[in-house]
Amino acid sequence: MLRPPGTTAVLADPHEIVNVMGMDGWRYMLKSSQGLPVEFFWQVPPCVPATCMETSGGEVGLAELEQALQLYPDCPALAEMMNYPGVLYGSPAVAELIQSAQEKGLSVEGHAHGSGQNLARRTKLLLRHFHVII
């Protein structure tokens, strides 16, 4: 529950809505959060769809990252990179999206699974924040 003397800001990853609605969902979330008594910091969800084995209502790649940043230049981060196989096995599309976000000064949120060599690969890509570490 958000209350004026309590929560003042939310760092949000709109993955689910963008996964279903694509960039229309991104625009909806931005518009819906305007004028509220709490400040939203929207991240761009990079895994839409989450993997190539999933069907979704949208897709986020370099063009959509650019579009999102034009709509919301205060974006702090590329949200949770759930496609850890794409990171682990060096998917060019995943690496390109991460590199582009970093060049724009965005933080990149990771999704860690496992340890050791897997973590070393993620570290090479400079994923410094991890949603889950097991």
C-alpha positions in Angstrom: 0.0 0.0 0.0 1.3 3.4 -0.9 0.8 6.2 1.6 2.1 9.8 1.5 4.2 9.5 4.6 5.6 6.1 3.4 6.7 5.0 0.0 7.9 7.9 -2.1 9.4 6.1 -5.2 9.1 2.8 -7.0 11.7 1.2 -9.3 9.6 -0.8 -11.6 10.1 -3.4 -14.3 7.0 -3.6 -16.5 8.0 -6.9 -18.0 4.5 -8.6 -17.8 2.6 -5.7 -19.4 5.2 -5.2 -22.1 5.3 -9.0 -22.7 1.5 -8.9 -23.4 1.1 -5.5 -25.0 4.5 -4.6 -26.5 5.4 -1.0 -26.5 1.8 0.0 -26.2 2.0 -1.5 -22.7 5.1 0.6 -22.0 3.3 3.8 -23.1 0.3 2.8 -20.9 2.4 2.3 -17.8 4.2 5.7 -18.3 0.9 7.5 -18.8 -0.9 5.7 -15.9 1.8 6.7 -13.4 1.8 10.4 -14.2 0.4 12.7 -11.5 0.5 10.1 -8.7 1.8 10.9 -5.2 4.7 8.5 -5.7 7.5 8.7 -8.3 8.0 5.8 -10.7 11.4 5.0 -12.2 10.6 2.7 -15.1 13.1 0.2 -16.4 13.1 -1.1 -20.0 12.3 -4.9 -19.9 14.9 -6.5 -22.2 13.4 -10.0 -22.4 10.3 -9.7 -24.3 9.6 -12.4 -25.1 11.6 -14.0 -22.2 13.1 -16.7 -24.4 12.7 -17.9 -28.0 10.5 -20.6 -26.7 7.8 -18.1 -25.6 5.1 -16.4 -27.6 4.3 -12.8 -26.5 2.4 -9.7 -27.7 5.5 -7.7 -28.2 9.3 -7.8 -28.7 12.0 -5.6 -27.2 15.2 -5.1 -29.2 17.5 -2.2 -30.0 14.7 -0.2 -31.8 12.4 -0.6 -28.9 15.1 0.4 -26.4 15.6 3.6 -28.4 11.9 4.3 -28.5 11.5 3.7 -24.8 14.4 6.1 -24.0 12.8 8.8 -26.3 9.5 8.4 -24.4 11.2 8.3 -21.0 14.7 9.8 -21.0 15.0 9.4 -17.2 15.0 5.6 -17.5 17.6 4.3 -15.0 18.1 0.7 -16.2 17.7 -2.1 -18.6 15.5 -4.4 -16.4 16.1 -8.0 -15.4 18.0 -9.9 -18.1 16.1 -13.1 -17.6 17.5 -14.7 -20.7 20.5 -16.0 -18.8 21.2 -18.7 -21.5 21.6 -15.8 -24.0 24.1 -14.3 -21.7 25.9 -17.6 -20.9 26.2 -18.7 -24.5 27.0 -15.3 -26.0 23.8 -14.5 -28.0 24.8 -11.6 -30.3 21.3 -10.0 -29.9 21.6 -10.2 -26.1 25.1 -8.8 -26.0 24.2 -6.0 -28.4 21.3 -5.0 -26.2 23.4 -5.0 -23.0 26.2 -3.1 -24.7 23.8 -0.5 -26.1 22.2 0.1 -22.7 25.6 0.4 -21.0 26.8 2.9 -23.7 23.7 5.0 -22.9 24.6 5.0 -19.2 21.9 2.6 -18.1 22.4 0.1 -15.3 21.8 -3.5 -16.5 19.9 -5.8 -14.1 21.0 -9.4 -14.1 19.3 -12.7 -13.4 21.8 -15.1 -11.9 21.5 -18.8 -12.0 24.2 -21.1 -10.7 27.7 -19.9 -9.9 31.3 -20.1 -10.9 31.9 -20.0 -14.6 28.3 -18.8 -15.2 28.8 -15.8 -12.9 32.2 -15.1 -14.5 30.5 -14.8 -17.9 27.9 -12.4 -16.6 30.6 -10.4 -14.9 32.4 -10.0 -18.2 29.3 -8.4 -19.6 29.3 -6.1 -16.5 26.0 -7.2 -15.1 26.5 -5.8 -11.7 23.0 -6.2 -10.1 21.4 -9.6 -9.9 17.7 -10.3 -9.3 18.3 -13.8 -8.0 21.6 -15.5 -6.8 21.5 -19.2 -6.0 
